Amino acid sequence: MNLYTSDLHFGHTNVIAFDHRPFTDRDEMDRVMIELWNGRVQPDDTVYILGDICYHSQYGAEWYLRQLKGHKILILGNHDVPILSNPKALHYLEGVERMMHVQDGDKQISLCHFPIAEWNGYFRGTWHIYGHIHNRKNETYEFMKNKEHALNAGCMINNYAPASFNELVRNNAIFKAKDGEV
């Protein structure tokens, strides 16, 4: 099964307040998110991480990646550049890409950490899965919510665990239905 997530920010204390995450501290966030990941992901699943695995962590990315089940492919986010020069972290990844096109069942999907206005296959029904904006309902969110085939993979929108394509569709609809809330 293909699963998707983004903006995990393992080890990042300030992201708890930034995203209004339901964790008391960084250690609880890391522990719970690793548990949720491993409770959801099977060893043969492929998880597309759409950027920002960890940030300002006391541990390297490899500390998190080695604990996470599944085949992991990283779509580089703005906080992932250090991973490119970390052979220990790269060992736990099946691939690292800036952008990627995948097929999930009968769906064509363009993956990028950053939300983009038009993507490869945009006029042919291809979907776009992105991250970067977390759960902010800012100008970019207002633009992207009107894109029929665009889905935010932010972990905070998807119950802090990797989500299937259909779960992304459902979770994004729930998130949009709460417009006006943060």
Phi, psi and chi 1 to 4 in degrees:
 res  aa     phi    psi   chi1   chi2   chi3   chi4
   1 MET       -  143.2  175.1 -175.5  -62.9      -
   2 ASN   -91.0  136.1  -70.6  -16.3      -      -
   3 LEU  -131.8  158.8  -60.4  166.4      -      -
   4 TYR  -138.1  144.0  -51.3   88.2      -      -
   5 THR  -158.7  162.7 -168.8      -      -      -
   6 SER  -156.6  165.8   76.1      -      -      -
   7 ASP    54.2   46.1  -59.7  -67.4      -      -
   8 LEU   -64.3  -42.3  -60.6  160.8      -      -
   9 HIS    51.5   43.9  -77.5 -104.8      -      -
  10 PHE   -52.6  140.7  -77.6  120.0      -      -
  11 GLY    77.6    3.2      -      -      -      -
  12 HIS  -101.3  100.8 -173.2 -167.6      -      -
  13 THR   -59.3  -46.4  -60.0      -      -      -
  14 ASN   -67.2  -19.7  -68.4  -20.9      -      -
  15 VAL   -69.0  -20.8   81.0      -      -      -
  16 ILE   -61.5  -48.3  -63.7  169.5      -      -
  17 ALA   -73.6  -39.6      -      -      -      -
  18 PHE   -57.3  -43.8 -177.4   79.3      -      -
  19 ASP   -97.5   -1.3  -71.9  -17.3      -      -
  20 HIS    57.7   44.9  -53.5  -72.9      -      -
  21 ARG   -73.3  147.0  -66.2 -175.2 -179.1 -162.7
  22 PRO   -85.7   44.3   34.5  -37.9      -      -
  23 PHE  -121.7  146.0  -52.9  110.4      -      -
  24 THR   -79.2  -29.8   55.4      -      -      -
  25 ASP  -158.1  175.1   59.1   30.0      -      -
  26 ARG   -60.2  -42.3  174.9 -167.7   64.6 -146.5
  27 ASP   -63.5  -42.6  -66.3  -25.8      -      -
  28 GLU   -63.9  -44.7  178.1 -169.5   22.7      -
  29 MET   -57.9  -49.5  177.5  180.0   73.6      -
  30 ASP   -60.7  -47.0  -71.5   -7.3      -      -
  31 ARG   -62.0  -48.0 -175.9 -177.8   87.2  -84.9
  32 VAL   -66.5  -43.2  169.2      -      -      -
  33 MET   -66.5  -34.8  -73.7  175.8   41.4      -
  34 ILE   -66.4  -42.9  -69.8  167.7      -      -
  35 GLU   -62.3  -45.1  -71.9  172.0    3.5      -
  36 LEU   -63.4  -42.5  -70.6  169.3      -      -
  37 TRP   -57.5  -54.1  177.5  -61.1      -      -
  38 ASN   -70.9  -21.9  -71.0  -29.5      -      -
  39 GLY   -76.7  -19.0      -      -      -      -
  40 ARG  -102.7  -38.6  173.7   70.9  173.6  102.0
  41 VAL   -91.9  132.3  177.4      -      -      -
  42 GLN   -94.1  157.1  -61.5  -57.0  -50.9      -
  43 PRO   -55.3  -31.5  -26.0   34.3      -      -
  44 ASP   -91.9   -1.4  -70.9  -25.3      -      -
  45 ASP   -70.9  151.1  -70.1  -19.0      -      -
  46 THR  -107.6  124.6  -62.5      -      -      -
  47 VAL  -111.2  120.0 -178.4      -      -      -
  48 TYR   -91.0  113.0  -65.0   95.1      -      -
  49 ILE   -94.8  109.0  -54.1  168.2      -      -
  50 LEU   -87.7   52.7  -77.4   94.6      -      -
  51 GLY    94.9  155.0      -      -      -      -
  52 ASP    62.1   64.1  -64.9   -4.9      -      -
  53 ILE   -64.4  -53.3  -67.3  172.2      -      -
  54 CYS  -144.2  162.8   61.8      -      -      -
  55 TYR  -157.7  134.0 -173.4   61.6      -      -
  56 HIS    52.0   35.2  -71.8  -51.3      -      -
  57 SER   -88.1  149.3  175.9      -      -      -
  58 GLN   -75.0  -13.7   64.0 -177.3  -17.1      -
  59 TYR  -110.7  156.1  -52.3  110.0      -      -
  60 GLY   -77.1  163.9      -      -      -      -
  61 ALA   -56.3  -32.6      -      -      -      -
  62 GLU   -62.2  -29.9   70.5  -84.4    6.5      -
  63 TRP   -61.7  -39.3 -170.5   83.9      -      -
  64 TYR   -78.4  -48.8  -60.2  101.9      -      -
  65 LEU   -59.0  -38.1  -70.1  167.4      -      -
  66 ARG   -68.4  -19.1   77.4  168.2  169.7 -108.7
  67 GLN   -89.8  -11.2  -64.2 -179.8   65.4      -
  68 LEU   -98.0  127.9  -58.4  173.4      -      -
  69 LYS   -68.0  162.3  -70.4 -177.8 -171.9  175.3
  70 GLY    92.9  171.7      -      -      -      -
  71 HIS   -88.0  120.2  -57.0  -78.6      -      -
  72 LYS  -108.1  126.9  -62.8  168.1  -74.3  -67.4
  73 ILE  -120.4  126.0  -62.7  173.5      -      -
  74 LEU   -97.9  126.5  173.9   62.7      -      -
  75 ILE   -98.8  112.4  -50.4  -57.6      -      -
  76 LEU   -55.2  132.0  -78.0  171.0      -      -
  77 GLY  -107.2  176.2      -      -      -      -
  78 ASN   -66.7  -18.1   50.3  -56.7      -      -
  79 HIS  -103.3    9.2  -63.4  -59.4      -      -
  80 ASP  -100.3   -1.8  -65.0  -41.0      -      -
  81 VAL   -54.2  -40.7  173.3      -      -      -
  82 PRO   -58.8  -25.4  -24.8   34.0      -      -
  83 ILE   -64.0  -32.0  -69.3  172.6      -      -
  84 LEU   -61.6  -25.8  -64.2  174.3      -      -
  85 SER  -109.8   24.0   58.4      -      -      -
  86 ASN  -120.3   91.0 -179.5  -17.4      -      -
  87 PRO   -60.0  -29.5    2.1   -4.0      -      -
  88 LYS   -65.6  -42.6  -69.4  178.7 -175.9  175.1
  89 ALA   -69.2  -43.0      -      -      -      -
  90 LEU   -60.1  -30.1  -68.8  171.9      -      -
  91 HIS   -57.8  -31.3  171.8   76.0      -      -
  92 TYR   -91.9    3.8  -65.0  102.3      -      -
  93 LEU  -112.9  138.2  -65.2  167.7      -      -
  94 GLU   -78.1  -20.5  -55.5  -88.5  -31.3      -
  95 GLY  -175.3  160.1      -      -      -      -
  96 VAL  -136.2  125.3  177.1      -      -      -
  97 GLU  -136.4  155.1  -56.9  -70.8  -20.9      -
  98 ARG   -81.5  -39.7  -67.0 -162.5 -178.0  -79.4
  99 MET  -143.8  160.1  -70.4 -177.0   74.0      -
 100 MET  -155.7  147.2 -169.8  173.3 -165.8      -
 101 HIS  -115.0  127.3 -170.3   90.4      -      -
 102 VAL  -132.1  162.7  -61.5      -      -      -
 103 GLN  -113.3  133.9 -176.0  166.9  -18.8      -
 104 ASP  -128.8  101.8 -170.1  -17.3      -      -
 105 GLY    63.7 -124.7      -      -      -      -
 106 ASP   -95.1    8.3   63.8  -13.4      -      -
 107 LYS   -98.5  134.7  -54.7  -72.4 -170.9  -86.3
 108 GLN   -95.0  134.3  -63.3  -65.8  -41.6      -
 109 ILE  -135.7  132.9  -57.7  170.4      -      -
 110 SER  -102.4  122.4 -179.8      -      -      -
 111 LEU  -107.0  132.2  -56.1  173.2      -      -
 112 CYS  -156.4  142.1 -177.3      -      -      -
 113 HIS   -60.1  -39.2  174.7   66.0      -      -
 114 PHE   -92.8  138.2  -57.1   98.8      -      -
 115 PRO   -67.3  134.1   13.6  -16.3      -      -
 116 ILE  -125.1  151.4   50.7 -177.8      -      -
 117 ALA   -70.1  -42.3      -      -      -      -
 118 GLU  -139.7  139.0  -70.7 -174.8    8.4      -
 119 TRP  -127.3  168.2   48.1   90.0      -      -
 120 ASN   -55.2  124.5 -174.9   26.6      -      -
 121 GLY    84.3    8.8      -      -      -      -
 122 TYR   -51.9  -42.8  176.6   81.3      -      -
 123 PHE   -87.1    2.3  -66.2  106.0      -      -
 124 ARG  -117.4   18.8  -66.6 -174.8  -54.4  -78.3
 125 GLY    87.7    7.9      -      -      -      -
 126 THR   -68.0  142.4  -63.7      -      -      -
 127 TRP   -90.8  158.7  -71.6   78.6      -      -
 128 HIS  -126.0  121.4  172.3   41.2      -      -
 129 ILE  -111.5  131.0  -61.0  176.8      -      -
 130 TYR  -141.2  176.9   63.6   90.8      -      -
 131 GLY  -137.1 -133.0      -      -      -      -
 132 HIS    72.9  -40.9 -172.5   64.3      -      -
 133 ILE   -89.6    3.4   64.8  170.7      -      -
 134 HIS    53.3 -132.3  -65.2 -123.1      -      -
 135 ASN  -111.7   25.3   55.5   -2.4      -      -
 136 ARG   -73.1  139.8  -69.1 -170.6  -50.4  -93.1
 137 LYS  -109.1   66.6  -69.1 -168.0  170.9  176.7
 138 ASN  -102.4 -164.4   58.4   12.6      -      -
 139 GLU   -59.8  -40.2  180.0 -180.0  -22.8      -
 140 THR   -65.6  -43.2  -56.5      -      -      -
 141 TYR   -57.9  -46.6  165.4   77.3      -      -
 142 GLU   -59.3  -37.3  -70.3  -61.4  -34.0      -
 143 PHE   -70.2  -49.0  178.3   80.3      -      -
 144 MET   -70.7  -29.6  -65.8  -55.1  -67.7      -
 145 LYS   -65.1  -18.9   79.8  176.0 -173.7  180.0
 146 ASN   -90.3   -2.0  -64.4  -46.9      -      -
 147 LYS   -87.3  110.0  -62.0  -68.7 -175.3  179.9
 148 GLU   -57.1  -33.3 -177.6 -179.9   -5.8      -
 149 HIS  -111.7   35.2  -73.6  104.5      -      -
 150 ALA  -120.1  134.1      -      -      -      -
 151 LEU  -132.8  132.4  -60.5  168.7      -      -
 152 ASN   -86.5  123.4 -174.8  -15.7      -      -
 153 ALA   -93.8    8.2      -      -      -      -
 154 GLY   -49.2  130.6      -      -      -      -
 155 CYS   -59.2  -31.7   67.5      -      -      -
 156 MET   -71.2  -20.0   65.3  -62.9  -54.9      -
 157 ILE   -87.3  -21.3  -67.4  170.6      -      -
 158 ASN  -114.5   37.6  -64.9  -71.7      -      -
 159 ASN    60.0   29.7  -55.0  -53.5      -      -
 160 TYR    60.2   27.5  -59.9   96.3      -      -
 161 ALA  -142.4  152.8      -      -      -      -
 162 PRO   -56.6  144.5  -27.3   37.5      -      -
 163 ALA  -125.2  147.7      -      -      -      -
 164 SER   -73.6  169.6   68.8      -      -      -
 165 PHE   -55.6  -50.0  177.1   84.7      -      -
 166 ASN   -63.2  -35.4  -71.0  -24.2      -      -
 167 GLU   -67.6  -37.5  -69.7  165.3  -22.2      -
 168 LEU   -60.3  -44.8  -75.0  177.1      -      -
 169 VAL   -58.6  -49.6  170.4      -      -      -
 170 ARG   -63.4  -48.5 -178.9 -166.0   69.4 -139.3
 171 ASN   -66.3  -35.8  -65.1  -20.5      -      -
 172 ASN   -67.1  -38.7  -86.4 -105.7      -      -
 173 ALA   -63.6  -41.7      -      -      -      -
 174 ILE   -63.1  -44.2  -68.7  167.5      -      -
 175 PHE   -62.6  -43.5 -176.0   68.3      -      -
 176 LYS   -65.8  -34.2  -73.0  176.1 -172.8  175.9
 177 ALA   -65.8  -19.7      -      -      -      -
 178 LYS   -94.8   23.5  -64.2  178.2 -177.2  176.9
 179 ASP   -53.3  141.1  -89.3   -1.1      -      -
 180 GLY    97.6  -16.5      -      -      -      -
 181 GLU  -101.8  158.2  -60.7  176.8   26.2      -
 182 VAL  -114.6      -  177.7      -      -      -
